[in-house]
Amino acid sequence: MYYSNGNYEAFARPKKPANVDQKSAYLVGSGLASLAAATFLVRDGQMAGDRIHVLEELGLPGGSMDGIWNEQKGYIIRGGREMEPHFETLWDLFRSIPSLENEDVSVLDEYYWLNKEDPSFSKARVIENRGQRMASDGKLTLSRKAINEIIKVALTPEDQLQDKQIDEVFSQEFFDSNFWLYWSTMFAFEPWASALEMRRYLLRFVHHIATLSDLSSLRFTKYNQYESLIIPMVKFLESKGVHFQYNTTVDNILVNRVGTGKVATKLEMTVDGKHESKKLTADDLVFVTNGSITESTTYGDNTHAAPVEHELGATWQLWKNLAAQDPDFGHPEKFYDNIPDANWTISGTITFNDDRVTPYIEKISQKDPHSGSIVTSGPVSIKDSNWLLGYSISRQPHFKAQKPNELVVWVYGLFSDKPGNFVDKKITECTGIELCEEWLYHIGVPEDQIVDIATNSASTIPAHMPYITSYFMPRALGDRPLVVPEGSVNLAFIGNFAETERDTVFTTEYSVRTAMEAVYTLLNVDRGVPEVFDSAFDARVLMNAIYYLNDKKKLEDIQLPFAEKAIEKQVLRKIKGTYIEELLKNAHLL
C-alpha cells in the first residue's frame, strides 16, 4: 500500500490482484468503515461479492451513521457528520455508489449538485442572552500568546504530546478565545482531550480557519446520513451479492503467532443467541471495527431520562480479547475507561409538530426552516449555557417519511457535570421534555410558553452515549493498533480506533481511509490511496491562516515586540517586487 495525489492515480483502475478468487472476507460490524471496505473489495480488489460476509450484532446496518424512525419513540438521530471537499477517500468511495433517486448518477454527483445549489453558510454561529447573536461572532479573538501556543503545538512532534491533555499545552487566554469556542463545539473537543489529536486537527483543518465562524466550508447530505449514505451503499453491495448476517456478535478472533507473523485462524461468534465458530485460513481476510462511540447507547423519551447504566459492549469486549493476545493490537482501556464526568454524553432529537418554535429559529438563522434549504449549516453554539448546549437543523425534511408540519432538531451538550440554566438538573438527569425546555429557553422562547411547547408541541428523545468522546481520550503512540499490524497476514483494523498517519478521528474520512488502506494492503491492490489533503504544506493556506488567526489584520497591524517589528520591516523591504510579496498580498497580509 502506498499514497498518491493528483488525478493520474485517482482516475486509474487497478489490475485484478493475484489470487483474489481464492480469498474471502469477513467484516466485523456494518458501520461506514466496514461498508467502505466491502465496496473497495468489490471495486478495486475485484473480489466476488458472494465471498464477502458482513457480520453485524444489531438487526440493521449503519453503525454510528444512523437515522431511524422508531414506532415507539419517533425520529432518532444520535449525531450528524460534518463533511468537506477534501475528504479524499470518502469521495473516491461515493463516486462509485449509485444514487437511489437516479441510478444514472452517483451519490457523489447528487451530493455535489445539492451543495452547489444550496451552500452552507451560518448567519449565527454563536448565540447568548437567550437567542441573541454573540456580539463578537465572526472574530477569533486570539491573543498574541494564544496564537504562539497554536503555532508551538503545531510544530511539536507527536511523540512529545503522548498522553498530554489540551489544557496542558494551552493557557487560559487560549480557552477564553472565540477560536476555542468555535473549534471545540464544531469538533467536540473538551479541555481534557488529547493534545496529540488536537495537533492533528490543527494541521489537518488549517484551511478551515477562515470559515470557522460561518461554516461555509462544510457540505451536508439531503437527508440524514443513514438514508443518504448508508442505504445506497448497502443496496449496492447487496446487488453485488455481498452477504449481510445480522444478530451476530463476534466474541473473539483467535490469532496464531508464528515468529513475526500473525494469522487469524478462528471466529468465535454468538448468532441469534447461540454459540458458533468459523475456522479461517490465511486466505480468509478479517476486517475488524474495534471499539465504538455509540456502543451501549440508551434512550429516554418525553417523560424519562435516558438510563446511564450500561455494559461495556460487544465491540469493546472483542477489542479487549484481541489485545490480550498481542500488544500490537492496541490498548482499548485507554479509550473506554476513566472518561471524565465533564464530557459530552447526551444528545437529543426534538420533533416539533407545529410551528410555534419556528419564529425563534428563523430569527437566529435568518432562514425559514421549512424552505428545504439547509437551516443552521452546522452547529449553533450557546455560549452562556451551563451545558455548552448546541443545536443543528439540517435540510427539512430530514427523513423521507417526515410530515410537512414536522420539524426535526438535533441538540447536544458538551458538559454533563453542571445543572442547566432553566432546568436545575444535569443534562444526564433530564427527561426529553426538560431537555427541550432548556433549549427553548436559550433560543428566546418566552418563559410562560416553554413548558407548554415542550410538553404538547414536541417529542424529544434523549440518547445517552457513554463513549461518544472516547476518540479524544489522551493517548500514546501504540494505543491504537495499526490498520494492518506488523506481520499480520489476514487481519486488519478499520474505523476510528485504528491508527493511520496524519488523518483525524471523529470523521467519515477516517473510517473510509482506514478501510481503503486495509483492503489495499491485504490484497496488494496496485493503486495509490489518496494521501491526506496537504493543506499544512501549502504556503498559501498557511498565510491565509495567519491572516484569519489575527482577525484579518495585515502584517503591519499585527502587534509585535519592537525587535521583531524591526526585523519584519527589513524582510518586507527585501521581498518587495518578488513572488513572495505577491503571495502575501493574495493572503491579504499586505
C-alpha positions as CSV (number, residue, x, y, z in Angstrom):
1,M,0.0,0.0,0.0
2,Y,1.3,3.4,-0.9
3,Y,0.0,7.0,-1.0
4,S,-0.6,9.2,-4.1
5,N,-2.1,12.5,-5.1
6,G,-3.3,14.1,-8.2
7,N,-5.7,12.7,-10.8
8,Y,-3.3,10.2,-12.5
9,E,-4.0,7.5,-10.0
10,A,-7.3,8.9,-8.9
11,F,-8.8,8.0,-12.2
12,A,-6.9,4.8,-12.8
13,R,-8.3,1.3,-12.4
14,P,-6.0,-1.3,-10.8
15,K,-5.4,-4.7,-12.3
16,K,-7.1,-7.6,-10.6
17,P,-4.9,-8.6,-7.6
18,A,-3.2,-12.0,-7.7
19,N,-5.1,-15.0,-6.2
20,V,-8.1,-12.8,-5.2
21,D,-10.5,-15.5,-6.5
22,Q,-9.2,-17.9,-3.8
23,K,-9.8,-15.4,-1.0
24,S,-12.8,-14.5,1.2
25,A,-13.5,-11.6,3.5
26,Y,-15.2,-11.3,6.9
27,L,-16.1,-7.8,8.1
28,V,-16.9,-7.4,11.8
29,G,-19.5,-4.7,12.1
30,S,-21.5,-2.9,9.4
31,G,-20.7,0.7,10.0
32,L,-19.2,3.1,7.4
33,A,-15.8,1.6,7.7
34,S,-17.0,-2.0,7.0
35,L,-19.3,-1.0,4.2
36,A,-16.5,1.0,2.6
37,A,-14.1,-1.9,2.9
38,A,-16.6,-4.2,1.3
39,T,-17.0,-1.7,-1.6
40,F,-13.3,-1.5,-2.1
41,L,-13.0,-5.3,-2.0
42,V,-15.6,-5.4,-4.9
43,R,-14.5,-2.4,-6.9
44,D,-10.7,-2.3,-6.6
45,G,-9.9,-5.8,-5.2
46,Q,-12.3,-7.3,-7.7
47,M,-13.4,-9.9,-5.2
48,A,-16.7,-11.7,-6.0
49,G,-19.5,-10.3,-3.8
50,D,-20.6,-13.7,-2.6
51,R,-17.2,-14.2,-1.0
52,I,-17.7,-11.1,1.3
53,H,-19.5,-11.6,4.6
54,V,-20.6,-8.7,6.8
55,L,-21.3,-9.7,10.5
56,E,-23.4,-7.3,12.4
57,E,-24.5,-7.6,16.1
58,L,-27.6,-5.5,15.5
59,G,-30.6,-6.1,13.3
60,L,-29.7,-3.4,10.8
61,P,-26.5,-1.9,9.2
62,G,-25.0,1.6,9.6
63,G,-23.2,1.6,13.0
64,S,-22.9,5.2,14.2
65,M,-24.2,6.6,10.9
66,D,-27.8,6.3,12.0
67,G,-31.1,8.0,11.5
68,I,-34.3,5.9,12.1
69,W,-38.0,6.1,12.7
70,N,-38.8,4.2,15.9
71,E,-42.5,3.3,16.1
72,Q,-42.5,3.7,19.9
73,K,-40.4,6.8,20.2
74,G,-40.3,8.6,16.8
75,Y,-37.4,10.0,14.8
76,I,-33.9,9.4,16.3
77,I,-30.5,10.7,15.3
78,R,-27.6,10.4,17.6
79,G,-25.4,12.9,15.7
80,G,-24.6,14.4,12.3
81,R,-21.5,14.3,10.2
82,E,-19.7,17.4,9.0
83,M,-18.1,16.8,5.7
84,E,-15.9,18.9,3.4
85,P,-14.4,18.8,-0.1
86,H,-11.1,17.4,0.9
87,F,-12.3,14.1,2.3
88,E,-10.3,12.4,-0.5
89,T,-11.1,8.8,0.2
90,L,-14.8,9.4,1.1
91,W,-15.5,11.0,-2.3
92,D,-13.4,8.3,-4.1
93,L,-15.8,5.8,-2.5
94,F,-19.1,7.6,-3.2
95,R,-18.3,8.3,-6.9
96,S,-18.9,4.5,-7.3
97,I,-22.2,4.2,-5.3
98,P,-25.3,4.7,-7.5
99,S,-27.9,7.2,-6.2
100,L,-31.2,5.6,-5.1
101,E,-33.1,8.5,-6.6
102,N,-31.4,8.3,-10.1
103,E,-29.4,5.2,-10.9
104,D,-27.7,7.1,-13.7
105,V,-25.7,9.3,-11.3
106,S,-23.6,8.6,-8.2
107,V,-24.2,9.6,-4.6
108,L,-21.3,12.0,-5.1
109,D,-22.9,13.6,-8.1
110,E,-26.2,14.3,-6.3
111,Y,-24.3,15.5,-3.2
112,Y,-22.2,17.8,-5.3
113,W,-25.1,19.3,-7.2
114,L,-27.1,19.8,-4.0
115,N,-24.4,21.7,-2.2
116,K,-23.7,23.8,-5.2
117,E,-27.4,24.8,-5.3
118,D,-27.8,25.2,-1.5
119,P,-24.4,26.0,0.0
120,S,-23.6,26.1,3.7
121,F,-23.4,29.5,5.4
122,S,-24.1,30.2,9.1
123,K,-25.5,33.6,9.9
124,A,-25.3,33.0,13.7
125,R,-22.6,30.6,14.7
126,V,-22.8,31.5,18.4
127,I,-25.7,32.9,20.5
128,E,-26.1,34.1,24.0
129,N,-28.6,36.1,26.2
130,R,-31.5,33.9,25.1
131,G,-31.2,34.0,21.3
132,Q,-29.0,37.0,20.6
133,R,-26.1,36.6,18.3
134,M,-22.8,36.9,20.1
135,A,-21.5,40.5,19.6
136,S,-18.0,39.2,18.6
137,D,-19.3,36.4,16.4
138,G,-17.0,36.3,13.3
139,K,-13.8,37.1,15.2
140,L,-11.4,34.6,16.6
141,T,-10.3,36.9,19.5
142,L,-6.9,35.2,19.9
143,S,-4.2,37.0,21.9
144,R,-0.6,37.0,20.7
145,K,0.2,34.5,23.4
146,A,-2.6,32.1,22.3
147,I,-1.5,32.3,18.6
148,N,2.0,31.5,19.6
149,E,0.7,28.5,21.6
150,I,-1.2,27.2,18.5
151,I,2.0,27.5,16.4
152,K,4.1,25.8,19.1
153,V,1.7,22.8,19.3
154,A,1.5,22.5,15.5
155,L,5.3,22.4,15.4
156,T,5.7,19.9,18.2
157,P,6.3,16.2,17.1
158,E,3.6,13.8,18.0
159,D,5.9,11.7,20.3
160,Q,6.3,14.7,22.6
161,L,2.5,15.0,23.1
162,Q,1.8,11.5,24.2
163,D,-0.8,11.2,27.0
164,K,-1.0,15.0,27.3
165,Q,-4.3,16.9,27.6
166,I,-5.1,20.0,25.6
167,D,-5.2,22.1,28.8
168,E,-1.6,21.1,29.5
169,V,-0.3,22.8,26.3
170,F,-2.6,25.9,26.2
171,S,-3.2,28.7,28.7
172,Q,-6.4,30.2,29.8
173,E,-6.0,33.0,27.2
174,F,-6.5,30.4,24.5
175,F,-9.6,28.9,26.2
176,D,-11.1,32.4,26.6
177,S,-11.0,33.0,22.8
178,N,-13.8,32.6,20.3
179,F,-11.4,30.3,18.3
180,W,-11.6,27.7,21.1
181,L,-15.4,28.2,21.3
182,Y,-15.8,27.6,17.6
183,W,-13.2,24.8,17.5
184,S,-14.4,22.8,20.5
185,T,-18.1,23.0,19.6
186,M,-17.6,22.1,16.0
187,F,-15.3,19.1,16.6
188,A,-16.5,18.2,20.2
189,F,-13.1,18.8,21.9
190,E,-13.0,19.2,25.7
191,P,-10.1,20.8,27.6
192,W,-9.1,17.3,28.9
193,A,-9.0,15.8,25.4
194,S,-5.8,14.6,23.7
195,A,-3.3,17.3,22.8
196,L,-1.9,14.9,20.2
197,E,-5.2,14.7,18.4
198,M,-5.6,18.5,18.8
199,R,-2.4,18.9,16.9
200,R,-3.6,16.6,14.1
201,Y,-6.8,18.6,13.8
202,L,-4.8,21.9,13.6
203,L,-2.7,20.6,10.8
204,R,-5.5,18.7,9.0
205,F,-8.0,21.5,9.0
206,V,-5.8,24.6,8.9
207,H,-7.6,25.5,5.6
208,H,-10.8,25.9,7.6
209,I,-9.6,28.6,10.0
210,A,-11.0,31.3,7.7
211,T,-14.5,29.8,7.8
212,L,-14.8,28.7,11.5
213,S,-17.4,31.3,12.2
214,D,-19.6,30.9,9.1
215,L,-19.2,27.1,8.4
216,S,-19.2,27.8,4.6
217,S,-16.6,25.1,4.1
218,L,-19.0,22.3,5.2
219,R,-21.1,20.1,3.0
220,F,-24.3,18.2,4.0
221,T,-26.4,15.4,2.7
222,K,-30.0,15.8,1.6
223,Y,-31.5,13.6,4.3
224,N,-29.9,12.1,7.4
225,Q,-26.7,10.2,6.7
226,Y,-28.4,6.8,7.1
227,E,-30.8,7.4,4.3
228,S,-28.4,9.4,2.1
229,L,-25.2,7.4,2.5
230,I,-25.7,4.1,4.3
231,I,-28.7,2.7,2.4
232,P,-27.3,3.4,-1.1
233,M,-24.1,1.5,0.0
234,V,-26.0,-1.4,1.3
235,K,-28.2,-1.7,-1.8
236,F,-25.0,-1.5,-4.0
237,L,-23.3,-4.3,-2.0
238,E,-26.4,-6.5,-2.0
239,S,-26.6,-6.1,-5.7
240,K,-23.1,-7.5,-5.9
241,G,-24.0,-10.5,-3.8
242,V,-22.4,-9.4,-0.6
243,H,-23.9,-11.4,2.3
244,F,-25.2,-9.5,5.4
245,Q,-25.6,-11.5,8.6
246,Y,-27.4,-9.7,11.4
247,N,-27.8,-10.5,15.1
248,T,-24.3,-11.8,15.0
249,T,-21.8,-10.9,17.7
250,V,-18.1,-11.7,17.1
251,D,-16.9,-12.5,20.6
252,N,-13.3,-13.3,19.8
253,I,-10.9,-13.8,16.9
254,L,-8.1,-16.3,17.6
255,V,-4.8,-15.2,16.2
256,N,-1.9,-17.7,15.6
257,R,1.5,-16.1,16.0
258,V,4.4,-17.9,14.2
259,G,7.6,-15.9,14.5
260,T,6.7,-12.4,13.5
261,G,3.7,-13.5,11.5
262,K,0.1,-13.2,12.7
263,V,-2.7,-15.2,11.2
264,A,-6.4,-15.0,12.2
265,T,-7.5,-18.7,12.5
266,K,-10.9,-18.7,14.1
267,L,-14.0,-16.6,14.6
268,E,-16.0,-17.2,17.8
269,M,-19.5,-15.8,17.5
270,T,-22.9,-15.6,19.1
271,V,-25.6,-15.9,16.3
272,D,-29.2,-15.4,17.4
273,G,-28.2,-16.2,20.9
274,K,-26.3,-19.4,20.0
275,H,-22.5,-20.0,20.0
276,E,-20.9,-20.7,16.7
277,S,-17.4,-20.7,15.4
278,K,-15.8,-20.4,12.0
279,K,-12.3,-21.7,11.1
280,L,-10.2,-19.4,9.0
281,T,-7.2,-19.8,6.7
282,A,-4.6,-17.2,5.5
283,D,-6.9,-16.6,2.5
284,D,-9.8,-15.5,4.8
285,L,-9.3,-11.8,5.3
286,V,-10.8,-10.3,8.5
287,F,-11.6,-6.6,8.9
288,V,-12.4,-5.6,12.5
289,T,-14.1,-2.3,13.5
290,N,-12.6,-2.2,17.0
291,G,-14.4,-0.1,19.6
292,S,-17.5,2.1,19.0
293,I,-18.5,5.6,20.2
294,T,-22.2,4.7,20.1
295,E,-21.9,1.3,21.7
296,S,-24.2,0.9,24.8
297,T,-26.4,3.8,23.8
298,T,-29.6,4.1,25.9
299,Y,-32.7,6.2,25.1
300,G,-35.3,8.1,27.0
301,D,-38.5,9.8,25.9
302,N,-40.5,12.9,26.8
303,T,-41.1,11.7,30.4
304,H,-38.0,9.6,31.0
305,A,-34.3,10.4,31.1
306,A,-32.0,8.0,29.1
307,P,-30.6,5.5,31.6
308,V,-26.9,6.0,32.3
309,E,-26.2,2.4,33.4
310,H,-24.6,0.3,30.7
311,E,-22.4,-2.7,30.0
312,L,-19.1,-2.4,28.2
313,G,-20.5,-3.5,24.9
314,A,-19.5,-6.2,22.4
315,T,-17.2,-4.2,20.2
316,W,-15.1,-3.1,23.1
317,Q,-15.0,-6.6,24.6
318,L,-13.9,-8.0,21.2
319,W,-11.0,-5.5,21.1
320,K,-10.1,-6.4,24.7
321,N,-10.0,-10.1,23.8
322,L,-7.8,-9.3,20.7
323,A,-5.5,-7.0,22.7
324,A,-4.9,-9.7,25.3
325,Q,-3.4,-11.9,22.6
326,D,-0.8,-9.4,21.2
327,P,0.4,-5.9,22.3
328,D,0.4,-4.8,18.7
329,F,-3.4,-4.9,18.8
330,G,-3.6,-1.7,21.0
331,H,-4.8,-0.8,24.4
332,P,-8.6,-0.4,24.4
333,E,-8.8,0.5,28.1
334,K,-7.2,3.9,27.3
335,F,-10.3,4.9,25.4
336,Y,-13.3,3.4,27.4
337,D,-12.0,3.7,30.9
338,N,-11.9,6.7,33.2
339,I,-13.8,9.1,30.9
340,P,-14.1,12.4,32.7
341,D,-17.5,13.5,34.0
342,A,-17.3,16.9,32.3
343,N,-17.8,15.4,28.9
344,W,-20.4,15.1,26.2
345,T,-22.7,12.1,26.7
346,I,-26.2,13.3,25.8
347,S,-27.7,14.3,22.5
348,G,-31.4,14.7,21.8
349,T,-33.8,14.5,18.8
350,I,-36.6,17.0,19.1
351,T,-39.5,16.6,16.6
352,F,-42.0,19.5,16.6
353,N,-45.5,19.0,15.3
354,D,-46.5,22.7,14.9
355,D,-44.8,26.0,14.1
356,R,-44.8,27.7,17.4
357,V,-41.0,27.5,17.7
358,T,-40.4,28.5,14.0
359,P,-40.1,32.3,14.6
360,Y,-37.3,31.9,17.1
361,I,-35.3,29.6,14.9
362,E,-35.9,31.9,11.9
363,K,-34.8,35.0,13.9
364,I,-31.5,33.4,14.8
365,S,-30.6,31.6,11.5
366,Q,-32.5,34.1,9.2
367,K,-33.9,31.2,7.3
368,D,-37.3,29.6,7.1
369,P,-36.7,26.0,8.4
370,H,-39.4,24.6,6.1
371,S,-37.8,26.2,3.0
372,G,-36.0,22.9,2.1
373,S,-32.7,24.8,2.4
374,I,-30.1,23.9,5.0
375,V,-31.0,25.8,8.1
376,T,-28.1,26.2,10.6
377,S,-25.3,25.0,8.3
378,G,-23.8,23.0,11.3
379,P,-23.9,23.7,15.0
380,V,-25.3,26.9,16.6
381,S,-23.5,27.1,20.0
382,I,-24.9,28.7,23.1
383,K,-22.0,30.5,24.8
384,D,-23.7,31.1,28.2
385,S,-25.3,27.7,28.5
386,N,-24.0,25.8,31.5
387,W,-24.1,22.6,29.4
388,L,-22.5,24.4,26.5
389,L,-25.6,23.5,24.6
390,G,-25.6,23.4,20.8
391,Y,-28.1,22.5,18.1
392,S,-28.2,21.8,14.4
393,I,-31.1,21.9,12.0
394,S,-30.5,20.2,8.7
395,R,-32.5,20.4,5.5
396,Q,-36.1,19.6,6.1
397,P,-37.5,17.0,5.7
398,H,-34.5,15.3,7.5
399,F,-36.3,12.0,7.0
400,K,-38.0,11.0,3.8
401,A,-41.1,9.9,5.8
402,Q,-41.3,13.2,7.7
403,K,-44.6,15.0,7.5
404,P,-44.9,18.6,6.2
405,N,-45.7,20.0,9.6
406,E,-42.9,18.3,11.4
407,L,-39.5,19.9,12.2
408,V,-36.5,17.8,13.4
409,V,-33.9,19.5,15.6
410,W,-30.7,17.8,17.0
411,V,-29.3,19.1,20.3
412,Y,-26.3,18.2,22.4
413,G,-24.5,19.4,25.5
414,L,-20.7,19.2,25.9
415,F,-20.7,19.5,29.7
416,S,-22.5,16.8,31.6
417,D,-21.5,17.8,35.2
418,K,-23.4,21.0,35.7
419,P,-27.1,22.0,36.2
420,G,-28.9,23.8,33.4
421,N,-29.8,27.4,33.3
422,F,-33.6,26.9,33.1
423,V,-33.8,23.2,34.3
424,D,-31.9,22.8,37.6
425,K,-30.6,19.4,36.6
426,K,-27.5,17.9,34.9
427,I,-28.2,17.1,31.3
428,T,-27.8,13.3,32.1
429,E,-30.7,13.5,34.5
430,C,-33.2,15.3,32.2
431,T,-36.3,13.8,30.6
432,G,-37.0,14.7,26.9
433,I,-39.3,17.5,28.0
434,E,-36.7,19.0,30.3
435,L,-34.0,18.8,27.6
436,C,-36.4,20.6,25.2
437,E,-37.3,23.2,27.8
438,E,-33.6,24.1,28.3
439,W,-33.1,24.6,24.6
440,L,-36.3,26.6,24.2
441,Y,-35.2,28.9,27.0
442,H,-31.8,29.6,25.3
443,I,-33.3,30.4,21.9
444,G,-35.5,33.0,23.4
445,V,-39.0,31.4,23.8
446,P,-40.9,33.3,26.5
447,E,-40.7,31.5,29.8
448,D,-44.5,31.3,30.1
449,Q,-44.7,29.3,26.9
450,I,-41.7,27.0,27.3
451,V,-43.4,24.2,29.3
452,D,-46.5,24.0,27.1
453,I,-44.4,23.9,23.8
454,A,-42.0,21.2,25.2
455,T,-44.9,19.1,26.5
456,N,-47.5,19.5,23.8
457,S,-45.8,20.5,20.6
458,A,-42.6,18.4,20.8
459,S,-41.4,14.8,21.2
460,T,-37.9,14.7,22.5
461,I,-35.7,11.6,22.6
462,P,-32.6,11.9,24.8
463,A,-29.8,9.5,23.9
464,H,-27.1,8.6,26.4
465,M,-23.8,7.7,24.7
466,P,-21.2,6.8,27.3
467,Y,-18.3,6.5,24.8
468,I,-19.1,9.3,22.4
469,T,-16.0,11.3,23.2
470,S,-13.7,8.3,23.6
471,Y,-11.9,9.0,20.3
472,F,-10.4,12.0,22.1
473,M,-9.1,10.4,25.2
474,P,-5.4,11.3,25.9
475,R,-3.3,8.6,24.2
476,A,0.2,7.4,23.4
477,L,1.6,6.0,20.2
478,G,0.6,2.3,20.1
479,D,-2.6,2.7,22.0
480,R,-4.5,2.4,18.6
481,P,-3.4,-0.6,16.5
482,L,-2.0,0.0,13.1
483,V,-4.6,-0.6,10.3
484,V,-2.6,-3.8,9.4
485,P,-0.4,-4.7,12.4
486,E,3.2,-5.7,11.8
487,G,3.4,-9.2,10.5
488,S,-0.4,-9.6,10.0
489,V,-1.3,-11.8,7.1
490,N,-5.1,-11.6,7.1
491,L,-6.2,-9.4,10.0
492,A,-6.8,-5.6,9.7
493,F,-8.3,-3.0,12.0
494,I,-10.6,-0.3,10.5
495,G,-12.5,2.7,11.8
496,N,-11.6,5.5,14.1
497,F,-9.8,3.4,16.7
498,A,-7.2,2.1,14.1
499,E,-4.1,4.1,13.5
500,T,-3.1,5.8,10.3
501,E,-0.8,8.8,9.9
502,R,-1.9,12.4,9.7
503,D,-5.6,12.0,9.5
504,T,-8.1,12.9,12.2
505,V,-10.6,10.7,14.0
506,F,-14.3,11.5,14.5
507,T,-14.7,11.9,10.7
508,T,-16.3,9.9,8.0
509,E,-13.0,10.3,6.1
510,Y,-11.1,8.4,8.8
511,S,-13.4,5.5,8.6
512,V,-13.1,5.3,4.8
513,R,-9.4,5.9,4.8
514,T,-8.6,3.1,7.2
515,A,-10.9,0.8,5.2
516,M,-9.2,1.6,1.9
517,E,-5.7,1.1,3.4
518,A,-6.7,-2.2,4.9
519,V,-8.1,-3.6,1.6
520,Y,-5.2,-2.3,-0.5
521,T,-2.6,-3.7,2.0
522,L,-4.1,-7.2,2.4
523,L,-4.9,-7.6,-1.3
524,N,-1.8,-5.7,-2.5
525,V,-4.0,-3.5,-4.7
526,D,-1.7,-1.7,-7.2
527,R,-3.3,1.8,-6.9
528,G,-2.4,4.6,-4.5
529,V,-4.5,5.5,-1.6
530,P,-5.2,9.3,-1.9
531,E,-3.0,11.0,0.7
532,V,-4.4,13.3,3.4
533,F,-5.1,16.7,2.0
534,D,-1.8,18.6,2.1
535,S,-3.1,22.0,3.4
536,A,-0.4,22.2,6.1
537,F,2.3,22.1,3.5
538,D,0.7,24.8,1.3
539,A,2.3,28.3,1.9
540,R,-0.9,30.0,0.6
541,V,-3.0,28.2,3.1
542,L,-0.6,29.0,6.0
543,M,-0.5,32.7,5.0
544,N,-4.3,32.7,4.9
545,A,-4.4,31.1,8.3
546,I,-2.1,33.8,9.7
547,Y,-4.4,36.5,8.4
548,Y,-7.6,35.0,10.0
549,L,-5.9,33.9,13.2
550,N,-5.1,37.6,13.7
551,D,-8.7,38.6,12.9
552,K,-7.9,39.9,9.4
553,K,-5.0,42.1,10.3
554,K,-2.3,43.0,7.9
555,L,1.3,42.3,8.9
556,E,1.9,46.0,9.6
557,D,-1.1,46.0,12.0
558,I,-0.1,42.9,14.0
559,Q,1.3,43.8,17.4
560,L,4.8,42.5,17.8
561,P,7.7,43.4,20.1
562,F,9.9,46.2,18.9
563,A,12.8,43.9,17.8
564,E,10.5,41.6,15.9
565,K,8.8,44.6,14.3
566,A,12.2,45.9,13.1
567,I,13.1,42.6,11.6
568,E,9.7,42.4,9.9
569,K,10.2,45.8,8.2
570,Q,13.6,44.7,6.9
571,V,12.2,41.5,5.5
572,L,9.3,43.3,3.8
573,R,11.7,45.7,2.1
574,K,13.8,42.7,0.8
575,I,10.8,40.9,-0.7
576,K,9.3,44.0,-2.4
577,G,8.6,43.2,-6.0
578,T,9.0,39.5,-5.6
579,Y,6.7,36.5,-5.8
580,I,6.7,36.3,-2.0
581,E,5.2,39.8,-1.9
582,E,2.6,38.6,-4.3
583,L,1.6,35.6,-2.1
584,L,1.4,37.9,0.9
585,K,-0.9,40.3,-1.0
586,N,-3.1,37.4,-2.1
587,A,-3.4,36.3,1.5
588,H,-4.4,40.0,2.4
589,L,-1.4,40.3,4.7
590,L,-0.1,43.2,2.7
